[in-house]
Amino acid sequence: MTKWTQEAMEKRLVRYADLKGLRNAFIDARTPGSDRKENFTIIGPGVSENPAQVVHIPEAHGFNVGAARQPFGCTNSQHSHLTAETFVVHTGKWRFLFGANKDEGYLDVEPGDVATVPTHMFRGFEKRDEGTGFLYVVLGHDDPGKVVWAPSVFQMAVDYGLKLLKGGKLIDTTLGEKVPEGAELEQPPTPEKLKELATPPMSELARYAIKGNAIKGSPNSPLAGPGAEEAAVIGDVDGADGIPAGPISGHWKHDFTLRRLKLETGATIPAHARAEQEVIFVQSGTLEVTWADGKLIMGAGDTLTVPIGLMHGFRNPTSADVIAFVVRGAASPAAPVFAENRVAAE
């Protein structure tokens, strides 16, 4: 059995202050309004088109974790994904815009809200209030595929010296880069492809977002206890841990679940192990994660991936509530296995 030392676990922790972003990760990098965004790849290869993108934790999880940081007025251009794209709003007020030309509906979200966007449709997002905002993003599968850009993005990219090869590599002609001999350029989607990427009705899309104050703790959660709750957020099917599907579930597969933990001052969740990948993102407050050989103190914006099978517990050591979102790497997560003293206490 692997011994998870303090040093080994710290390598699985990505602190917000240590995130390394890229401003030219995609073909729209110089488009006015999109030229100030930062893209981050926290876990997995992500979908960046620039090989200079830093991958903080390359280990395969069955899903990818990334992020976007943008100032007021900055836009992420219209694009489509092949796998699930789920957003947790960490800071800032945002608007998700739908359709190839941003004219087929929108959703407004703010800190603590969660939105998930169907596959095979165009979406973009813009930061709507003053200051810089941060979106935490989960993409489905180990290989989430490459982005399909709206036709207007291709033309703007050419105007600013950027070209995209088939396969997803970005060529920056302003830096003297040339299209390799024999390489093919990615082409804008055809009219037929655009029909395949049609936007669902807004009445449907509205069901795929939830306000932070509407997320409620599940009485069925094995992690629930005095001052501690686990809330379902995204679940395609009922979980084997007793938590039902939803409240967000789509016509497409996420193949992961998203839960929210909330611990009041001094609250604990006893030592337990999971059978699937578990990635923790602290939305607000301070979370102490303990295991037999050490502990980590996580703050707002930090991300930790917990090894499968590691017996670990949580505690809120501060005077304010801690809220953390947890990605579990299964559509139907297994029940946690608690340490013997937990079983005996019950």
N, C-alpha and C positions, 0 to 999 in steps of 0.2 A: 504494500500500500504506500502511495506517495506521501511523504512527510512535507506538509505545507509550512515552510518556515516563514518568518516575518518578511524576509527579503523576497521570497518567491511570491508571496501575496501582494507585496507592494508593486511588483511588476504587473499585476493584474488590475491595478488601480490607476485610472487616468484622471488626474486632477484638472479642474476647469482651467486653472492658471497655467497648466502645462500643455494645453491643447495647441497643436501646430496646424494652422489652417493654410489654405491656398486661395489666392484671389483669381487665378486663371485656371481653375479646374475644368471649365467647360467652354464650349464654343461661343457662349454669349458673354465671355469675360469682359469685352470692351464695349458692349452695347450700353449707350447712355441709360442710366438708371439701374444697370446690373453690374457696373464696373467697380462697385465698392463692397460686394458681398464676399464673405469668407466661407469656404466649404471645408468640412472636417470629416475624416474617416477614422472612427474610433475603434470599431471591431469589424474585421472582414475586409475584403477588397473594395467594397463600395462600387460606385458607378463613375468615378472620376475619369475624365478623358485625358488627364495629364499625368504621366508617370512620375512626376515630381511630388504628387500627393503623398503626404506622410500617413502611413497606416500604423496606428498606435499598437493594436493587438491583432496580428494576422490570423490567429487561431480560428479555425472554422467552428461556427456555433449553430449553423442551420438558419441563421439570419444575420443581417449586417446592422451595425449601429453607426450613425453619422450625425452630423449637425450642420446648421447654417447660422451664421451670425451676420446681421445686416443693420445698417443705420437707417434712420428715418428716410422714407421715400425710395429706398433701394428695392429693386424687383428681381425675383428669380423667374426667368423667362418660361414661356409655355412649353411644357414637355409631357411625355407619357412614359409610364414605367410598365415593365412586364410582370413585376411582382408587387406585393403589397407595399404601400408607402404610408407610414403612420407617424403622426407628429404629436409631440408633447410640447406645449408652449411653456418655456422656462421663463423668459422675460419678454416684455414688449407686447404691443397689440398688432395683430396681423390680419390680412385679408387674403383668403385663397380665391383665386380667379379661375374660372372654368371655360373651356373651349379654346380652339386654336387661336382665336382673336380676342380672347378675354371677355366675350360678350354673351356667355351662356350661363351666367349665374355666379354667385360668390357666397362665401361663408366668412364671418368675422369671428376671430378667436382672441383670447387674452390669457395671461398667466394662469396655469393650472388646468386649462382646457386641453382636450385631446380630439384630434380629427384624423380620420383615415380615409384615403382617397382610392376609389376603385382602380384596378388595372385597366389599361387600354383606353385611356381618356386623357385629354389635355388638362393640365393644371399648372398654375404658377402661384407665386405668393409675394406679397409686398409688405414691408414694415410701415405701419401707419402712424405711429406716435413718435415723439421726440426721443432722442437717445438711441442706443444700440440694443437690439433684441437678439435672443438666442432661441432657436428651434432645435429640439432633440428629435432625431429621425430614426425610425426602425424600418429597414427594408427586408422583405421576405427572401428566404433561401440563401444558401452559401454563394451562389452566383445569381445576383439579381438582374443580370443582363445589362444591356446598354440603353441609354435614354433615346427616345424618339422625339426630335425637336419639331416644333411647329414650323411651317414653311417660312414665315417672316424672320425667324431666327437665323436661318441659313443665309439669307440675303444680307442681314445686318452684319453677320460674321465676316462675310467676304469684304464688305465695306471697310472693315477694321483689320484686315490682314490675317484672319484666322480661317483655317480649312480643317475639315474633319474627315479622316480616312475611314473606310469601311473597317469595322472591328473596333472603332471607338478611339483611335489615337488622334490627338490634336496637333496640328502643324501651325506654328506661328511664323508667318513669312516676314514679319517686321524684325525678327531676330535672325533672319538669314536662313531659316529652316526651309527645306524644299520637300516637295512631295516625292517620295522615293520612286525610282523608275519602276513602272509596272503596277504601282499601287493605284487603287480605285478610291475616288472620293465618295463619301456618303452623300446620298441625294435626298432632297426634301421628300416627304411622303406624297404619294400620288393621290389623286382625287378618290380612288377606290380605297386607299388606306385611310384617308381622312374619314370616310364613311364608317369604317370599322372602329374608329376612335371617337365615335359620337358621344356627347355628354348625356348621361342619364338625367331624368327630370330632377329639378331642385327638391321636390318633395321627397325623392329617394336620397339625394345627397345629404340633406339635412339630418337624416337618421344616422349618419356616419360621424357625427361630432357630438361631444358631450361637454357641458360646462363643468368646471371644477366643483362648484357647489352642488351639482346634481349627482356626483359620484358618491355612492353610499356603501358603507361597510357591509360585507356579507356575513350573516349569522352562521352560515355553513362553513366558513373558513376554519381549517384546523389551526391557523395561526392566531385566531382571535383570542383575546384575553383581557384582563383589566387594563384599560387605557390603550389597548392595541387593536387595530382592525386591519383587515385586508379586504379591499373592494375590487370587484370585477370591473374591468373597463372594456377590453376586447376579448371575445371568446367565440370562436366559430361553432363550437359544440360544447356540451356539458363536460366539465373537467372531472377526471377520475378522483380529484381531491374533494369532491362534493360541491364545488361552486358551479352553478348553472351557466349556460352559454349567455353571451351578451354582457352588458346591455347593448354593446355594438357588435354586430355580426353582419357580414356582407354576403353578396352573391358570389364573391371570389374568395379564395382561400388565403388566410394569413399564414397558417401553419405555425403560428406562435400565439401566446396569450399575453395580454398586458394587464397587470394588476397594480393597485395603488396601496401602499402601506402607510398607515398613520399611527404614530406613537406619541402619546402625551408625555409630559415630564415624568421621568423615572420609569416609564413603562418598558417592559422587556418582552421579547419573544424567545422562548427557551431554545437550546441547542437542537438543531435538526439538520437533516441532509435531504437533498433533492436528487431525483433520478434524471433530471434534464438540466440543460444549461440555464443559469440564472444570472441575469445582468441587472444591476441595481443603479438607478440614477436618482440622486438626491435633488428633489425639487426645491425644498426649503428646510431650514433647520440643520441639526447635526445628528448624524447616525453613527453609533458605535457598533462595529461588527467584530465579534469575538470568535475564536476557535481555540483549540487546545494549545497551540504554540504561539499565540499572539493576538493582537487586536489592531484594528484600523479605525481611525476617526475620519468620517466622510463629511464634507460640507456641501453647500449648495452648488450644483453644477458638476459634481464629481461622479465618475462612473466606475463601478467595480464589477468584474466578472468572477463569480464564485465557482470553484471547481465542482464538477459533478461528484456527489458522494461525500463532500466535506461536511462534517458536523460543525455547524456554526449557529450563532445566535445574534440577536439585535437588542440594542438598548438606546434609549434617548437620555443622554447625560445632561441635558440643558433644561432651561426654564421655559422654552418655547416648543410647541409641537414640531415634530419632524414629519415631513411628507416625502415619500420616495416612490418612484414608479419602478416596477419590476417586470422585465421581459422574461418569460419562461419559454424555453425552446421546444414546445410541443403544443399541438392543438388541444390536447386533453392532458394537462399535467397530472402526474401521479401524486398521491398524498405524500406529504413529507414524512420522513422517518425520524422520530424524536429519540433523544438520548434516553437511557434506561430510567434515569431519575424522573423524567417527565412522564413516562408510562406508569411508573410506580405511584406518582402523585395523583394520577387519575383513577 
